Amino acid sequence: MTNSTAIKILAWAIFAVFLLLTLGPVGWRPHVHGFANLERFVGFAVAGFVFVLAYPRRTILVLAGLAAVIVGLESLQLLRPDRHGTILDVAYKFAGLALGVGSGWIVARLMMLRRRRS
């Protein structure tokens, strides 16, 4: 398995975990006591970073796709009696996504430059 394939598998595994944790029972969600917004921020920062590394030539598509996922998942939470989606949750997730995609873009560009010099 190549590094590229492994990163793609990791990206989609993260996506699957987000689906389970967001739409599953609230008890499935990991809790860092008092820091739910930090969890949201870091989760989508990691997802954005890994997806950009998995698809370095599709950065805008990754950003748009994961932004749509955020809105979709928050909306779907409204259908569950034990969950609630809020605008503030979306804002923290968007901020994390922006940081992750931006960081991933920088790392992907540096990796491309390094390969060209080799």
N, C-alpha and C positions, 0 to 999 in steps of 0.2 A: 504494500500500500504506500502510495506517495504521500508526502507532506500535504499536498494540496487536497487529496482525497480525505485525509484524516481531519483537516481543518473544516472541510465541508460537512463531514459527519458530525463533528463537534458542534458546528453552527446549528444544524438541524436538530441535534439532540437538545441543545439549549432551547430551541423553539418549542420542541415537544414538552419539555419541562415547564416552560411558561404556560402552555395551554393547560396542562394538568393542574398547576398551582393556582392559576387564575380562575379557572372554571370549576375546579374541584371544591370539595368542602373546605371551609375556612381553616379547619384544623390541619390541613395538609401544608399550608403555607408556613415556611420557616419564620420564626420571630426573633428579631433582635430587639429586646424589650425597649420600647420607647423610640425606636428608630425605623418605623415602617417606611417613611419617605426615603430614608437612606437606602433601605433594601430595594425600593423601586428604582431609585437613581442608579445604584451600582449594577443591578440586574440588567438594565437596558444599556448601560455603558459597556458592560461585558459583551452583551449580545451584538451591539453595533460594531464593536471592535472586531469580534470574531467573524461576523458576516462580511465585513469589508476585507479582511484577510482571506476569507474563502472566495470572495468574488471581487478582486481588486479593480477590475475594469467596469464594475457596475455600482459604483459608490452612490450615485444619485438614486438608482433603483433600490438599493439596500435601504437608504434613508427613507425614501417614500414608502417602500413596502413595510418596513418596521413601524413607521409612523401610523400607517393604516392598521397594522396589527394592534398597536396600542389603543387606538380609538375603538376598533372592533371588540377587543377583549374587555375594555371598560364598559362598552355598551352591553355586551353579553352578560356582564355581571349583574346588570339591572334585572335580568330574568330570573336570577336565583334569590330565594328569600333570605339566605344567610350571607349574601355578599352585597356590596354596593360599589359602584364606580363613581368617582367624583372628578371634577375638573382639576382639582389640586393634584390628584394622583396622576392624571394625564400630564400635567405640567412637569412634575418630577421625572416621569418616565421620558418625556421629550428632552428634558435637559440632559439626562443620562445618555440618551441615544445620541444627542448632538456631540457630547464629549467622546463617546465611544467611536462614532463614525469618523469624527475629526482625527482622533488619535490613530485609528486604524488606517486612515488615508495616509497620514504622515509615515507610519511604519511601512505600509505597502510601497510607497514611493521610494523610501530609503532602500528597501529590499530590491526594488527594480534597478535602482542606480548601482547598487553593489553588484548585482548580477551582470550588468553591462560592463562594468570595469574588470570583471574576472575573465 
